[in-house]
Amino acid sequence: MSSQTANASYDVTKPDAAMLGRSRWNPGWAVLGLATIGLGLTGYLSVSAWGRGTIAGCGAGIACDQAMSSAWAWWLGVPVSALAAGTYGLVLAATLLAIFGGPRAQRHAWTILPALALMLMGAAAWFIYVLVARIGAMCAYCTASHLIGLITAGLIFIGTATVRCPVEKSRLINLQRCGLAAILAAVGMTTLVGVQELRPTATYAMVDASSLSRQPQSQTQGLHDGHGHDGDDHQGHDHEHPDPAELQRRWKEAQATADAKLLSGGDAIYSQRDGRRVIAPAFTDIVLDPYELPMMGSPDAEHLLVFFFDYTCETCRKTHNMLRQVHQTFGHQIAVLLVPWPTGSACNPVLAEMGVAGSDSSCKYARLGLALWRVSPQVFGQFDDWLSRFRTVPPIDLGVKQAIDLAGREPLEAALKDPWVDAQLQRYIKFTRPVMEHFRGTPIILMGDKFMQGIPEDAQAFAKLLEEQLGVTPAIAARRP
């Protein structure tokens, strides 16, 4: 009789409450709720990534945007957020089976769930490392997803230890399940990390400049060009809103006109004003004069690169240092026009429209840089070199102290009060807006007929890219007979 009772307790058609863990706290309901939240969050990020939409509270240049627009956000052409959504979906399905399924379904569910928990933990560890060590920017959405994953994994392990399934008569079966879960998780993580580390895709993307459309006038109202009006300060530049075919025609005409000294393809070309070269892209009404603005190198260089950056962006500072190295490599063949995109709504009305507060120090550093240029280009260069050495942007108070040491207190205070500083900053914002709305984040470099988003692995790879894109040669090699 006792033997029959024991066997009956393991009858898969008649599991008792104790064997299903119903006499204890079952974490399945908490796992179900967290998996639903995780699926919703990562699903939203996946849709935004595929559609290149703006993520709420994550404007161009913000840390989360730097992470979401980096090469690490993709896996074989698929957003990693989509992989996370798929994992949360599997957790959700398995948990539903563990709660509402029959005995065999529960057994299979509690076999799959530990493997998924290990995957969630491994993915969280890997991508937190990528955010900190590779991208250098912490993404709030990404961090939230990883925290949800870690908590979900912990609850699954609690469930594995406390919720007993029917037909499990020995610890050996439990060990076999754990071993299978570990193998499945190891295969999944090896595939994920291996593809990302050995991926053939570059850490940057090259995009044809002609892909940018002209910014509608209605979207640039209120962003003054520094002369009290919008766009009237550059001569000979039309104000109609051409369609893409017209932009393409204009591009080809510019390429065929040697006297125009092309900045290059797409919409971005050189134009002549007062006998000197200025930058007059067709995607905006703003003209930038490299002879009057912060530069790295000479405005008379054969090739001008336009560097869109944020002073508080760690990847931008890394790019800045690479630009210094390649400028030394190619000498007077290239120069870099520095165009800041401050990520603070206090000075950037585009971010204010999006409801993004951003970084207040970003605005202050942008104004500080322009003021130092106003004091002296040499002083600006010294400050720019000092600031780019930091991986993490120093506190603004330290930046101001350094600026005072270089320029002197009275000249700096006078320059900061100069209306030119704020007017020029708004010109930069208006000039950069269509670029940021297309690419979503900094750093961006306009070179030749291409925009580059992201950065090469190192300065050597960057130099090789410039040789391919612009046809430049290293200065030492150029002097050889």
ChimeraX attribute file (.defattr): number of C-alpha atoms within 10 A of each C-alpha:
attribute: neighborCount
match mode: 1-to-1
recipient: residues
	/A:1	6
	/A:2	7
	/A:3	7
	/A:4	8
	/A:5	9
	/A:6	10
	/A:7	12
	/A:8	14
	/A:9	17
	/A:10	18
	/A:11	13
	/A:12	15
	/A:13	12
	/A:14	12
	/A:15	17
	/A:16	17
	/A:17	13
	/A:18	14
	/A:19	17
	/A:20	20
	/A:21	16
	/A:22	13
	/A:23	11
	/A:24	12
	/A:25	12
	/A:26	19
	/A:27	20
	/A:28	22
	/A:29	15
	/A:30	15
	/A:31	24
	/A:32	20
	/A:33	14
	/A:34	20
	/A:35	24
	/A:36	16
	/A:37	15
	/A:38	26
	/A:39	24
	/A:40	16
	/A:41	19
	/A:42	25
	/A:43	20
	/A:44	15
	/A:45	25
	/A:46	21
	/A:47	15
	/A:48	17
	/A:49	21
	/A:50	12
	/A:51	9
	/A:52	14
	/A:53	13
	/A:54	17
	/A:55	19
	/A:56	11
	/A:57	17
	/A:58	24
	/A:59	26
	/A:60	30
	/A:61	28
	/A:62	27
	/A:63	26
	/A:64	23
	/A:65	24
	/A:66	29
	/A:67	24
	/A:68	25
	/A:69	21
	/A:70	20
	/A:71	22
	/A:72	19
	/A:73	19
	/A:74	18
	/A:75	18
	/A:76	12
	/A:77	10
	/A:78	13
	/A:79	22
	/A:80	22
	/A:81	25
	/A:82	22
	/A:83	17
	/A:84	25
	/A:85	24
	/A:86	15
	/A:87	21
	/A:88	28
	/A:89	18
	/A:90	18
	/A:91	30
	/A:92	22
	/A:93	15
	/A:94	24
	/A:95	26
	/A:96	18
	/A:97	20
	/A:98	27
	/A:99	18
	/A:100	11
	/A:101	15
	/A:102	15
	/A:103	22
	/A:104	15
	/A:105	17
	/A:106	22
	/A:107	20
	/A:108	16
	/A:109	22
	/A:110	25
	/A:111	21
	/A:112	21
	/A:113	24
	/A:114	27
	/A:115	24
	/A:116	25
	/A:117	26
	/A:118	25
	/A:119	26
	/A:120	28
	/A:121	20
	/A:122	21
	/A:123	21
	/A:124	21
	/A:125	13
	/A:126	15
	/A:127	20
	/A:128	17
	/A:129	13
	/A:130	17
	/A:131	20
	/A:132	12
	/A:133	10
	/A:134	14
	/A:135	20
	/A:136	19
	/A:137	20
	/A:138	18
	/A:139	21
	/A:140	15
	/A:141	19
	/A:142	21
	/A:143	16
	/A:144	14
	/A:145	22
	/A:146	23
	/A:147	16
	/A:148	21
	/A:149	28
	/A:150	21
	/A:151	16
	/A:152	27
	/A:153	23
	/A:154	19
	/A:155	20
	/A:156	27
	/A:157	17
	/A:158	16
	/A:159	21
	/A:160	19
	/A:161	10
	/A:162	15
	/A:163	23
	/A:164	20
	/A:165	26
	/A:166	24
	/A:167	17
	/A:168	14
	/A:169	11
	/A:170	8
	/A:171	9
	/A:172	10
	/A:173	12
	/A:174	18
	/A:175	11
	/A:176	12
	/A:177	20
	/A:178	18
	/A:179	15
	/A:180	16
	/A:181	21
	/A:182	18
	/A:183	14
	/A:184	17
	/A:185	22
	/A:186	16
	/A:187	11
	/A:188	18
	/A:189	19
	/A:190	12
	/A:191	12
	/A:192	19
	/A:193	16
	/A:194	11
	/A:195	14
	/A:196	17
	/A:197	10
	/A:198	8
	/A:199	14
	/A:200	9
	/A:201	14
	/A:202	12
	/A:203	14
	/A:204	16
	/A:205	16
	/A:206	16
	/A:207	16
	/A:208	15
	/A:209	23
	/A:210	23
	/A:211	16
	/A:212	22
	/A:213	20
	/A:214	21
	/A:215	19
	/A:216	14
	/A:217	14
	/A:218	7
	/A:219	12
	/A:220	19
	/A:221	11
	/A:222	13
	/A:223	21
	/A:224	21
	/A:225	23
	/A:226	20
	/A:227	13
	/A:228	12
	/A:229	12
	/A:230	19
	/A:231	21
	/A:232	16
	/A:233	15
	/A:234	17
	/A:235	13
	/A:236	10
	/A:237	16
	/A:238	12
	/A:239	13
	/A:240	9
	/A:241	16
	/A:242	15
	/A:243	10
	/A:244	14
	/A:245	10
	/A:246	11
	/A:247	21
	/A:248	17
	/A:249	13
	/A:250	19
	/A:251	22
	/A:252	15
	/A:253	12
	/A:254	23
	/A:255	19
	/A:256	12
	/A:257	10
	/A:258	9
	/A:259	11
	/A:260	15
	/A:261	18
	/A:262	23
	/A:263	27
	/A:264	24
	/A:265	22
	/A:266	28
	/A:267	27
	/A:268	25
	/A:269	23
	/A:270	22
	/A:271	24
	/A:272	16
	/A:273	13
	/A:274	7
	/A:275	7
	/A:276	13
	/A:277	21
	/A:278	22
	/A:279	21
	/A:280	23
	/A:281	22
	/A:282	25
	/A:283	25
	/A:284	25
	/A:285	24
	/A:286	25
	/A:287	23
	/A:288	20
	/A:289	17
	/A:290	21
	/A:291	14
	/A:292	12
	/A:293	17
	/A:294	23
	/A:295	22
	/A:296	21
	/A:297	18
	/A:298	18
	/A:299	23
	/A:300	15
	/A:301	14
	/A:302	15
	/A:303	22
	/A:304	26
	/A:305	20
	/A:306	21
	/A:307	26
	/A:308	24
	/A:309	26
	/A:310	25
	/A:311	24
	/A:312	27
	/A:313	25
	/A:314	22
	/A:315	24
	/A:316	24
	/A:317	24
	/A:318	19
	/A:319	24
	/A:320	22
	/A:321	16
	/A:322	21
	/A:323	20
	/A:324	16
	/A:325	17
	/A:326	20
	/A:327	20
	/A:328	15
	/A:329	20
	/A:330	20
	/A:331	18
	/A:332	16
	/A:333	21
	/A:334	24
	/A:335	25
	/A:336	25
	/A:337	24
	/A:338	19
	/A:339	24
	/A:340	25
	/A:341	31
	/A:342	32
	/A:343	33
	/A:344	23
	/A:345	20
	/A:346	18
	/A:347	21
	/A:348	24
	/A:349	18
	/A:350	21
	/A:351	22
	/A:352	16
	/A:353	9
	/A:354	15
	/A:355	14
	/A:356	21
	/A:357	17
	/A:358	23
	/A:359	16
	/A:360	16
	/A:361	21
	/A:362	25
	/A:363	24
	/A:364	19
	/A:365	22
	/A:366	22
	/A:367	21
	/A:368	23
	/A:369	24
	/A:370	23
	/A:371	26
	/A:372	28
	/A:373	23
	/A:374	22
	/A:375	19
	/A:376	13
	/A:377	18
	/A:378	13
	/A:379	17
	/A:380	23
	/A:381	17
	/A:382	15
	/A:383	21
	/A:384	20
	/A:385	15
	/A:386	13
	/A:387	19
	/A:388	18
	/A:389	13
	/A:390	12
	/A:391	15
	/A:392	15
	/A:393	19
	/A:394	12
	/A:395	11
	/A:396	15
	/A:397	11
	/A:398	11
	/A:399	20
	/A:400	16
	/A:401	12
	/A:402	16
	/A:403	23
	/A:404	16
	/A:405	12
	/A:406	16
	/A:407	20
	/A:408	13
	/A:409	14
	/A:410	10
	/A:411	15
	/A:412	22
	/A:413	16
	/A:414	12
	/A:415	20
	/A:416	20
	/A:417	11
	/A:418	13
	/A:419	10
	/A:420	16
	/A:421	22
	/A:422	19
	/A:423	16
	/A:424	19
	/A:425	25
	/A:426	21
	/A:427	23
	/A:428	25
	/A:429	25
	/A:430	27
	/A:431	25
	/A:432	19
	/A:433	20
	/A:434	20
	/A:435	24
	/A:436	19
	/A:437	17
	/A:438	15
	/A:439	20
	/A:440	25
	/A:441	30
	/A:442	28
	/A:443	28
	/A:444	25
	/A:445	23
	/A:446	25
	/A:447	24
	/A:448	24
	/A:449	23
	/A:450	20
	/A:451	25
	/A:452	21
	/A:453	23
	/A:454	23
	/A:455	23
	/A:456	19
	/A:457	12
	/A:458	12
	/A:459	19
	/A:460	14
	/A:461	14
	/A:462	18
	/A:463	22
	/A:464	16
	/A:465	14
	/A:466	18
	/A:467	14
	/A:468	11
	/A:469	13
	/A:470	16
	/A:471	12
	/A:472	20
	/A:473	18
	/A:474	17
	/A:475	15
	/A:476	10
	/A:477	10
	/A:478	10
	/A:479	8
	/A:480	6
	/A:481	4
